[in-house]
């Protein structure tokens, strides 16, 4: 009887432990909001604009979509799936986005002493300073690089709050140099604002109507070839008195010349369905 009792106790302990482990894996992520609230759960979806988290409530699990502008920090305790450790003979770097396709360059994140930079892979030898995009500790929570296929150009995406931007760089044979930033008083910005102006007109409102700014983002989408970069631009504004939203999303194709100067060669106004599919990663 004592042996049976001991076996039952062990079994119960294992069940409790398994339940606790399962719960810890579900409630692994924490969103800290600017209001001071902490939201614990499992992040199920992310976009440049929001984070969706599944959290346990008194009535069961419920998903909550939270705007990134409301989030001050994200803690990820456990991945959705086990992380595979690269084998010793693997030629793939642990973080593909931080290393150039030709494996010659590597991104170094800012620290308390240095800003973001490009170094020769596996060393600290400076190849390019990215501090003109964001300085020490000011790159926001989700900076990332999108390398051109030939490793000669890169798009550095960063931002905080309601504004996210893409800085562009090109290797000139000796070092990485900054190029003109897309979305700053150029055709991209003018087209987005022209759309808002036309929307105001359709509502019989003056183009000088004061609107509340929600966000402006210019994000690298993909390099279609070494000399062409597709960027996603999104502008959103709101007229609170009438509860009307203005703005929209575009895909712009930028074509670069040998010196790194670029121009818009194609512009596509995205439909709501296209925007939805993009946010879902489809």
N, C-alpha and C positions, 0 to 999 in steps of 0.2 A: 504494500500500500504506500509506504514511504517513497519507494522508487517511482510509483505511478504519479504521486503528488509532485515529486521533483520534476518529472518529465512535463507535467502540465504547467508548472511554474515557468520552466524554460520556454515552452511553446508560447505561453502568453507573453513573455518578455520579448521573444523574437517578433511576435505579431505587433506589439507596441513599438518596438524599434523600427520595424519595417514601415509602420504607419508614420512615425516621426520622420524617417528619411524621406518617404514619399511626400509628406507635407513640406519638408524643407526644400525639396526640389521644386515643388509647385510655387511656394512662396519664397522665391529666391531673389527676386528683383525688387529694388526700392527706388521709387521716384520721390525726390525731395522737391516740394514746390516752393515758390518764392513766398507764398503765404505762411510757410512753416509747416504745412501738412506733409505727412509721409504716407505714401501709398505703396503698400506691399503686395506683391503678386507675381505673375509671370508675364513678361512682355511678349505679346503675340504678334504685334505688327508695328512697324516704324516707317515714317516718311520724313521729309525735310520739315514738315509742318506740325506733325503730331506724333505721339506715342500712344499705342493702345495696350492696356495692361488688364489682365484677367485676375481679379482679386476675389477672395472669399468673403461673402457677406452672410448676414443672418439667414438669408433666403437661398443661399447657394452661391456658386460662382457667377460673377457679372463682369462684363467687359466695360472698361471706361476709356474713352479717348481724351487725351489731354494735350493741349497745344504746347509746343516746345517753348513758346514765349512765357509760359507759366512755370516751366521747370528750371530749377537752379542746379540740379544734380541728379545723376543716375548711377546707382550701384547695382552691378550685375554679379550675383554670387555664384550662380551655376549656369552653364550653357544648356540649351535645349537638348543637345546631344553631346556625347563624350568628345572631347577634343583629341584628335589624333596627333601624336607626337611624330614629327618627321623622322624617318630612319636615318642612320648615320650616312648612308650613301645616297640620300635623296638630294636631287639638284634643286628642288623647290624651296625657296625661303619660307619661314614660318608665316610672314605677312607679305603677301604678294604685292600689295599696294605700296609698301614702303621701299621696295627695290625695283629698279628699272628693268624692263624686259631683257636688256643685254647683260644684266647683273653687274654693271659697272658702277652704278650710283645707288645711294641709299638715303632715305629721309631720316633726319634726326629731329625729334620733337623738342620744343623749347623746354628749358629748365630754369631754375632760379638765377642762373648766370648767363645763359645764352638763349638767343631766339631760335626759331626754326631754321633749319639749314639742310643743304644737300652736301653729302660727303662722298668720297670714294668708298665704294662698298667694302665693309670690313675694317675701315679705318676711321680716324677722326679728321682726316685731311679735307679741309674745306673746298667744296666745289661751287657752292653758291649760297648766298645769304638770302633767306626768305623773310627777313624781318620787316621789309617794306610792306609786306602783306599784313602781318600781325607780329607784334613784338613779344617780349618775354612774358609768358603767362596770359596772352590775350588772343589765343587762337580759337577760343570757344571749345565746346565739348566734342566736336566731331570733325576735326580737320582730316582731309584725305587727299591723295594724289591720284591723278589719272594720267598715266604716261602715254605718249605717242608710241605707236608700234616700233619705230626705229630708235626710241630712247633719246631723241634730239630735242623734244619739247615736252612740257608737262603742264597740266592744269592743277592748281592747288586750291582746293575748296575749303572755305573756312567761314566762320561767322559767329555772332552772338545775338541773342534776342530776336528781333524782327528782321534783321538784315543779314543775309548770307551772300558771299561774293566769291568769284573765281579769279585768282591771280594767275597770270600766264608767264612762263619762263621758257627760254631757249638756250641751248648750249652753243656757244659761238666758236668752239674749238679750243677754248682755254678755260672758260668758266660759264656758269649759268647766269643769264641776264634777264631782268624783268622786261616784259612787254606791256603794251597798253592793256589796261583792265577792261573787260567787257561789261557793259551795263552802267557806265559812268558818263552821262551826257553824250551819248552816241546814238547810233541808229537803233540799237536794241532798246534803250531807254525811251527814245522818242516814239517808237512804234507802240510801246506799252502805254505811254501817256496819251497817244492819239486814240487808242482804243477806249480809254476812260472818257476822253472828250466826246467821242461819238456816242458812248452809252449815256452820258449826261444829256446830250442833245436829244436822244430818243425819249428821254424822260421829261423833256421840255424844261431842263435845268441849265443854268448858266455854266459855262466852262470854268468860271471862277468860283463855283460853289465849293465851300470848305468841306473837305472830306477827312475822316479819321483814317490815318495810315495804319494798315494792318501788317503787311510785310512786302518786301522786295527781295527776291532771291534770283541769283544767276548761277546755275549749277552745271558743271560739265556732265554731259550725257554719255558721249563716246567719241572716240577718234574714228572716223570712217576711213581715213588713210593718214599717213604721216603728216600731210599738209592740210587736213580738214578736221575741224573740231565742231561737234554738235553740242550746243548748250541749251539748257532748259531755263527759260526766264518766266517768273511768276510775279505778278503785281496784284495786290488786293487792297482796296480802300472801301470805306463804308460811310453812308449818310445816315447817321443815327436817327435823326428826326423822322425819316421816312422808312427806316429799316431796309434800306436798299444797299446792295453790294455792287462794287464796280471793279473792273480789272479783268485779268485773264491770264492764260498760259500760252507760251510760244516755244517752238523749237527753231533756233537759228543755227545755220551752218556757217562757220567762219573759215575762210580760206587764207592761208599764210603764204607770204613770199619768202625768199631766201633770207631776208634781213629780219624776219619776224613780224613784219607789219601784216595786219589781217583786215579783211573786209567781209561784210555779210553778203553771201552769194545766194542764200536761200532763207526764206522766212515762212514758217507754217503756224497758223493760229490753231491751237489744239481745241478739240471739242470736249465737252464735259465727260463723255465716255472715254476718250483718250486719256484725260487727266486721271480718271478713276483707275483705269488699267495700269497707268504708270505708278500710281501710289500703292497699288497692290503688288507691284513688281512683276506684272505680266508682260 
